[in-house]
């Protein structure tokens, strides 16, 4: 009888209001263990002059962060990331959207087209870099012979060896690799537009162009927001493709140097660096500062683009 009374006892006020938090605890503990604790440790290391080798560690406070603000290579690499971001963003919001619109018309072999266009996304970035390194090679590559055979031989150059074309090659490879994301995101958004809205506009006398720009395009605002933020994060995390195509030095003459390669060689060095050039704590400081800047910019992007969604 006592056991039955305990089972029928109503839950306490605390259990009703906060009982669901027990389901959050495992994920919160995991998050604290794999993210916040290493982040705190990295911040502590960034406030020292540790090279990553030996036990010679001296606390220097925020000196590393102050040095970064006047560090020319940091701004040069950030500029390259910004150029890649702007070009890729324009490419995705034009070519990616146009391709998604064509696929939304459900052409013949649509599933085949979707698979082929999305295939570069699921490829390893390292494998992508190696494939394009071979294709862009002036000796055994495919790009230059194709240009010569089509009468565009004046465009056949050593793509990865000239400062004027190396960054262009990196952008082309990055665009090829990320186009599938734009197509899938926009295609899913296009398929979610209610047919009733388009039919109502057509009944009011709107042609196909007006239906798209006045009815369909405003409905794509959430896709525009998501794709913009994801593109920003992806391009400012660029490392694999640049490392494989042009190496950790961002060759030639740092023309393709990005924040990822700069942080890598600062913290770990390269084969051409001596142990005295390795500054592990300074590299961590650059990584943390980049993460903080990216978080702030992402927050501003989301805030502004969400406001645009409400207005449209």
Secondary structure as UniProt FT lines:
FT   HELIX           2..7
FT   HELIX           13..18
FT   HELIX           19..21
FT   HELIX           22..31
FT   HELIX           32..36
FT   HELIX           37..46
FT   TURN            61..62
FT   HELIX           63..68
FT   TURN            69..70
FT   HELIX           72..91
FT   HELIX           92..96
FT   HELIX           97..104
FT   TURN            108..109
FT   HELIX           110..122
FT   HELIX           125..135
FT   TURN            138..140
FT   HELIX           143..149
FT   TURN            150..151
FT   HELIX           153..155
FT   TURN            159..161
FT   HELIX           163..191
FT   HELIX           195..203
FT   TURN            204..205
FT   HELIX           208..211
FT   HELIX           212..216
FT   HELIX           217..220
FT   HELIX           221..236
FT   HELIX           240..246
FT   TURN            247..250
FT   TURN            253..256
FT   HELIX           259..268
FT   TURN            271..272
FT   HELIX           275..277
FT   HELIX           280..311
//
